[in-house]
Amino acid sequence: MTVDFYYLPMSGPCRSVLLTAKAVGVDLNLKEVNLMAGEQLKPEFVAINPQHTVPTLVDGDFILWESRPICTYLATQYGKDNTLYPSDPKTRATVDRLLYFDMGTLYHRFSEYAYPVLFGGVEKVDPKKLEPLHEALAWLNDFLAGHEWAIGNNITVADNVLVATVSTLEASGIDIAKHSNVAAWLEKCKSTLPGYSEVNEPGAVEFGKFAKDKLSTN
């Protein structure tokens, strides 16, 4: 059965799904949606997702949007085992905590810093908004201490989600190096995470070309 995936390549949340699909071996039928041109507002897409957001997944008669539940769905539905999204309640809850941390704190603080300039017509970034973003990165730095991946020594969907965000931050000119565990984990993801160079790196680079100069404080 074909699994359709409506996405934007430079979107971090979309790339987290692409990484998860790679990890479980699902070939997505990619359908790019040009948000800048307003394609998400076309009636045929609104009929699929009334919130007209990407990413959106269509797996037969099942439709799902919001990147993090899409990742956990793919891992549960198509994973060969429960490594990516562990079934142990405490481990799974820890994975979920990091998914919510990414959505509600790390990516949210990046969007508060960057989006007014990138999409809201504001001319210059507010340097004060960089402070809470680095606070979130410092928390992530502590979360990553003492083990190879986000949760222990196995790759989980938390790694796919977090790396899509952190690589976006790095491509946008955010100084990751001061957070040593984050920097080391990111380099490990680049060299080891399945599909990183194929489905995450190009989109992160594209986002950086779009965003980096606009977010410069110089």
C-alpha positions as CSV (number, residue, x, y, z in Angstrom):
1,M,0.0,0.0,0.0
2,T,1.3,3.5,-0.9
3,V,2.1,5.8,2.0
4,D,1.7,9.4,0.8
5,F,3.7,12.1,2.5
6,Y,3.0,15.8,2.1
7,Y,6.0,17.8,3.1
8,L,8.5,20.7,2.6
9,P,12.1,19.5,2.4
10,M,13.7,22.3,4.4
11,S,11.2,21.9,7.3
12,G,12.8,20.2,10.3
13,P,9.6,18.5,11.4
14,C,9.2,17.1,8.0
15,R,12.7,15.8,7.9
16,S,12.2,14.0,11.3
17,V,9.6,11.9,9.6
18,L,11.8,11.2,6.6
19,L,14.5,10.0,9.0
20,T,12.0,7.7,10.8
21,A,10.7,6.3,7.5
22,K,14.3,5.5,6.5
23,A,14.9,3.8,9.9
24,V,11.9,1.5,9.5
25,G,12.3,0.9,5.7
26,V,9.1,2.6,4.5
27,D,9.3,4.2,1.0
28,L,7.2,7.3,1.2
29,N,5.4,8.6,-1.8
30,L,6.7,12.2,-1.5
31,K,4.4,15.1,-2.4
32,E,6.1,18.4,-1.9
33,V,3.9,21.3,-0.8
34,N,5.1,24.8,-1.6
35,L,4.0,26.8,1.5
36,M,5.4,30.0,0.1
37,A,3.1,29.7,-2.9
38,G,0.2,28.8,-0.7
39,E,-0.3,25.3,-2.0
40,Q,-1.3,24.2,1.5
41,L,-4.5,26.2,1.0
42,K,-5.6,24.4,-2.1
43,P,-9.0,22.7,-1.6
44,E,-7.7,19.3,-2.4
45,F,-5.1,19.6,0.4
46,V,-7.5,21.2,2.9
47,A,-9.8,18.2,2.3
48,I,-7.0,15.9,3.5
49,N,-5.9,18.1,6.4
50,P,-8.2,20.9,7.5
51,Q,-5.4,22.5,9.4
52,H,-3.5,22.7,6.1
53,T,-0.2,21.9,7.7
54,V,2.9,19.9,6.8
55,P,3.9,17.2,7.4
56,T,0.8,15.2,6.6
57,L,0.8,11.4,6.2
58,V,-1.8,9.4,4.3
59,D,-1.5,5.6,4.9
60,G,-4.5,4.1,3.2
61,D,-7.6,5.4,4.9
62,F,-5.6,6.7,7.8
63,I,-4.6,10.4,7.8
64,L,-2.2,11.9,10.4
65,W,-0.6,15.2,10.8
66,E,1.9,16.6,13.4
67,S,5.4,15.3,12.9
68,R,6.0,13.7,16.3
69,P,3.0,11.4,16.3
70,I,3.7,10.6,12.7
71,C,7.2,9.4,13.8
72,T,5.8,7.3,16.6
73,Y,3.2,5.8,14.3
74,L,5.7,4.8,11.7
75,A,7.9,3.3,14.3
76,T,5.0,1.3,15.9
77,Q,3.3,0.3,12.7
78,Y,6.3,-0.5,10.5
79,G,9.3,-1.0,12.9
80,K,10.8,-4.5,12.8
81,D,11.1,-4.4,16.6
82,N,10.4,-1.8,19.4
83,T,13.9,-0.3,19.5
84,L,12.9,3.0,17.8
85,Y,9.9,3.5,20.1
86,P,10.4,1.2,23.1
87,S,7.4,-0.6,24.6
88,D,8.7,-0.4,28.1
89,P,6.5,2.2,29.8
90,K,9.3,4.1,31.5
91,T,11.6,4.2,28.5
92,R,8.7,5.1,26.2
93,A,7.7,7.9,28.6
94,T,11.2,9.2,28.5
95,V,11.2,9.2,24.7
96,D,7.8,11.0,24.8
97,R,9.2,13.6,27.2
98,L,12.0,14.5,24.7
99,L,9.5,14.7,21.9
100,Y,7.4,17.2,23.9
101,F,10.6,19.0,24.9
102,D,11.5,19.4,21.2
103,M,8.0,20.6,20.3
104,G,7.2,22.8,23.3
105,T,10.7,24.1,24.3
106,L,13.6,23.7,21.9
107,Y,11.9,24.1,18.5
108,H,9.4,26.6,20.0
109,R,12.2,28.8,21.3
110,F,14.0,28.7,18.0
111,S,10.8,29.7,16.2
112,E,10.3,32.6,18.7
113,Y,13.8,33.8,17.9
114,A,13.8,33.2,14.1
115,Y,10.3,33.3,12.7
116,P,9.5,37.0,13.3
117,V,12.4,37.8,10.9
118,L,12.0,34.9,8.5
119,F,8.2,35.0,8.1
120,G,6.8,38.0,10.1
121,G,8.3,41.0,8.5
122,V,10.6,42.0,11.4
123,E,13.9,43.4,10.1
124,K,16.3,42.2,12.8
125,V,16.5,39.4,15.3
126,D,16.1,40.2,19.0
127,P,19.3,39.0,20.7
128,K,17.4,38.6,24.0
129,K,15.4,35.7,22.4
130,L,18.7,33.8,21.8
131,E,19.2,33.4,25.6
132,P,16.2,31.1,26.2
133,L,17.2,29.1,23.1
134,H,20.6,28.5,24.6
135,E,19.0,27.6,27.9
136,A,17.1,24.9,26.1
137,L,20.2,23.7,24.4
138,A,21.9,23.6,27.8
139,W,19.1,21.4,29.1
140,L,19.5,19.1,26.0
141,N,23.2,19.0,26.7
142,D,22.5,17.7,30.2
143,F,20.0,15.1,28.8
144,L,22.7,13.7,26.5
145,A,25.3,13.2,29.2
146,G,26.6,9.7,29.8
147,H,25.1,7.8,26.9
148,E,25.5,7.5,23.1
149,W,22.0,8.6,22.0
150,A,19.1,10.7,23.3
151,I,17.8,7.7,25.3
152,G,20.5,5.3,26.4
153,N,22.7,3.6,23.8
154,N,20.1,2.9,21.1
155,I,18.7,5.2,18.4
156,T,15.0,6.1,19.0
157,V,12.6,8.4,17.4
158,A,13.8,11.1,19.9
159,D,17.1,11.2,18.0
160,N,15.3,11.6,14.7
161,V,13.2,14.4,16.0
162,L,15.8,16.3,17.9
163,V,18.5,16.0,15.2
164,A,16.1,17.6,12.7
165,T,15.8,20.6,15.0
166,V,19.4,20.8,16.1
167,S,20.7,20.5,12.5
168,T,18.4,23.3,11.6
169,L,19.7,25.5,14.4
170,E,23.3,24.8,13.3
171,A,22.5,25.6,9.7
172,S,20.9,28.8,10.8
173,G,24.1,30.0,12.5
174,I,23.3,29.1,16.1
175,D,26.5,28.3,18.0
176,I,26.1,24.6,18.9
177,A,29.8,24.2,19.9
178,K,29.4,25.7,23.3
179,H,27.2,22.7,24.2
180,S,29.7,19.9,24.0
181,N,27.4,16.9,24.4
182,V,25.0,18.3,21.8
183,A,27.8,19.0,19.4
184,A,29.3,15.5,19.8
185,W,25.9,13.9,19.5
186,L,25.1,15.9,16.3
187,E,28.4,14.8,14.7
188,K,27.5,11.2,15.6
189,C,24.1,11.6,14.0
190,K,25.7,12.9,10.9
191,S,28.0,9.9,10.5
192,T,25.8,7.2,11.9
193,L,22.0,7.9,11.8
194,P,20.3,6.0,8.9
195,G,19.5,8.3,6.1
196,Y,21.0,11.5,7.6
197,S,23.0,12.6,4.6
198,E,20.2,11.6,2.2
199,V,17.0,13.0,3.7
200,N,18.1,15.4,6.5
201,E,21.3,17.2,5.5
202,P,20.0,18.6,2.1
203,G,17.0,20.2,3.7
204,A,19.0,21.6,6.7
205,V,21.4,23.1,4.2
206,E,18.5,24.6,2.2
207,F,17.0,26.1,5.3
208,G,20.4,27.6,6.3
209,K,20.8,29.3,2.9
210,F,17.3,30.8,3.4
211,A,17.8,31.8,7.0
212,K,21.4,32.3,8.0
213,D,22.0,35.8,6.6
214,K,18.6,37.0,7.8
215,L,19.3,35.8,11.4
216,S,22.8,37.4,11.5
217,T,23.2,39.9,14.3
218,N,26.0,41.7,12.5
